[in-house]
Each structure stands twice: as structure tokens, then as C-alpha cells.
Amino acid sequence: MPQQLSFDLPSRTALGRDDFFISEANALAVAQVEQDDLWPNGKLVLSGPKGAGKTHVSHVWASQSGAKIIHAASLEMPEENAVVVEDVHTIAGQHDAEEMLFHIHNAVLGRGGRLLLTGIGAPNHWPIALADLASRLQGTALVQIDEPDDMLLMAVLVKGFADRQLQPTPAVLTYLLRHSERSFAHAHQIVAAMDKRALSERRTINRDLARDVLADLAR
């Protein structure tokens, strides 16, 4: 059967509070982010593996607090008193970006605001070159999202398919849960690969496709 051309079109990711699944792996992190009145010195670092839902949690908090969300790659001085800076670990060693984040940190907290910073790993492992910024990040309270348990991994798979308007059967989901790696990143790779392969090969989302995709990803 000839293959159909496929394109990596972005899926529509649902980022509302009701779209986020809570399990033991992320419950503490979510609770601490939502209780921003308890953040020491008005700031918090939310850490977790790639695909763990840090962006989702940030959007939930932003919708509740009116926070401005800024990616570390495109920093600008915000006027808001509540601010999220995502993927802070990615600017380590970039002088201008580090200096801008330092000024954002001081400006937001100087006016009594709230600052949520996200990244992979703990701040003391980020090779931040600007000493004043490094000390402020390392002195920020840290909350972490752990690698997923079975309940959370299943929820990640279900949501990933739903964002792409796909509805695999419970048998397919159970098969994936039983045979996939226990990581957020792998779960997202599975969903994207199954979607792309189903379209290009005109196949249905079933267990045979799941098996083939898992085999490909394992190579």
C-alpha cells in the first residue's frame, strides 16, 4: 500500500486545571505551586524531567494568578507582579539572558510579586555563570515532579492521544503501559510516533501498531 505523506503538525495541548492528572508522582509539586502565599521569599523552582507537565502546571497557576509566562530563551522585563520563567536551565552560560533574568528576579520580588521558575534538574546543577543569579536560584525553594507511576503514565498517554484527537482502546493503552519505559519523554515519543505512522501508513491505532512503534523506538 502506498504511503500517505505525513506532516509534523502541532497538536492542540489542553492546559486547563481539569486536564491535569494528579498522582503521587506530582501531587506535592502541584499543591506547592498552587499555594503561592506560602512560597519562601515569594519564589519557587518547579523541576522535573522533560515532558513531566511543568508547562501545564505553570499555565494552571498563571490562569489562577494572572501571571505572565515567559520562556527563558526570549526574556523581557514584565510589568506583571506574577511571572513564570520557563526552562531556566537552557540559558546557563548566556551572559545577556542570565543578566536579564537577574533583573527580572529582583524587579518582581522587589515589588512583592511571585516568581515561578521551571527547569530540568536542581538549580545547583545549572551551570549559571553570573554569580549573583546563581546564588539567588540556589537559594530558591525547590519542588520536583518525579518520574511517573503507572497511574500518571497512563494519564500522560491518554492525554497525549486526546490532544491529537485520537482514541486508542483500553487494550492498546494497557499494552503500552506494560511495555514502555517509565518516563514522560518516552510516553510522548510513543504518542507522536503512533500518530505519524498511523497517518503515513493508513493504519488504525491498535496493538499491532503499538508493537511496531515500540520496536522502532527500542532500536
C-alpha positions, 0 to 999 in steps of 0.5 A: 500500500502506498504511503500517505505523506505525513506532516509534523503538525502541532497538536492542540495541548489542553492546559486547563486545571481539569486536564491535569492528572494528579498522582503521587508522582506530582501531587506535592509539586502541584499543591506547592505551586498552587499555594503561592502565599506560602512560597519562601521569599515569594519564589519557587523552582518547579523541576522535573524531567522533560515532558513531566507537565511543568508547562501545564502546571505553570499555565494552571497557576498563571490562569489562577494568578494572572501571571505572565509566562515567559520562556527563558530563551526570549526574556523581557522585563514584565510589568506583571507582579506574577511571572513564570520563567520557563526552562531556566536551565537552557540559558546557563552560560548566556551572559545577556539572558542570565543578566536579564533574568537577574533583573527580572528576579529582583524587579518582581520580588522587589515589588512583592510579586511571585516568581515561578521558575521551571527547569530540568534538574536542581538549580545547583546543577545549572551551570549559571555563570553570573554569580549573583543569579546563581546564588539567588536560584540556589537559594530558591525553594525547590519542588520536583515532579518525579518520574511517573507511576503507572497511574500518571503514565497512563494519564500522560498517554491518554492525554497525549492521544486526546490532544491529537484527537485520537482514541486508542482502546483500553487494550492498546493503552494497557499494552503500552503501559506494560511495555514502555519505559517509565518516563514522560519523554518516552510516553510522548515519543510513543504518542507522536510516533503512533500518530505519524505512522498511523497517518503515513501508513493508513493504519488504525491505532491498535496493538499491532501498531503499538508493537511496531512503534515500540520496536522502532523506538527500542532500536 
